[in-house]
Amino acid sequence: MARQFTAIYKKSGKWYLGWIEEIPGVNTQGKTLKETKENLKEALLLILETNRFLNKKEVTGGKVIREPLSVSL
């Protein structure tokens, strides 16, 4: 399932900064815009994977309902 996020890029001196508008903490930098875009995809995947892992660890024991949620904006 593909999800869509908003990537923001900004040149700062010799570096490009990049972050995901919808998810705090997903940010990166690179020497080129291409490098920054690649780094940002990796950062987003790592954050999503880490959050999924941490939440599964936290919700052990007891009854938990886990289901997909889709929204359209």
N, C-alpha and C positions, 0 to 999 in steps of 0.2 A: 504494500500500500504506500503510495507516494504521498508525502505531506509537503505543504508549501509554507515557507517562512520568508520573512523580509530581511534581506541582507543589506547592511548599510556600509559603505566604504568612504573613507576620507583620507586624503593625502596630508601627511604631517611631516614636514621637512623632507628627508629622503625616504621615509617609510610610508606605507599604506596601512591604515588601521581598518579593521573590519569587525562587525558585531551583528548579532541577530536581534532584531527589534523585539520579538515576542518572548525571548528567553534570556533573562538576566544571567550573566556569567559566561555566555558564549561569545568570546571575543578573541582576536588574534592580531597579528601584524605580519608584514612581509615587505621585501625590498621591491617587489613588483606587484601590480594589481592581480596578475595571474597567480602568483605565489600566495597572495593573501586570500584569494577565492578558494584555492585548494586547502589552505590551512583552516579556513573557516568551516568548510565542509567536514573536515576531520574533527575539529573542535566540537561541532554540533553533534556528530555521531558519538563522540566520547561522552559528552554530557548526557545525552539520551540513554546511552548504555549504562552509565554509572547511576543515573537516577532510577532506572528500572531495577538494577541490582539492589540498590539501597532500600527501595520501597518493598521489594520482595522479602528482604531480610527483616524489615521493621514490622511487617504484617504477618508474622507467624503466630499460629495459635488462634483459636476463636474462629467464628464464621466471618469470612470476607467475601464480598461480591466484587468480582473483577470482570469488567466488560468493556468492549470497544465503545468509544464515544466519537461521533462525527459532528462537526459544526460547519455551517456555511456562513460566511460574512458578507 
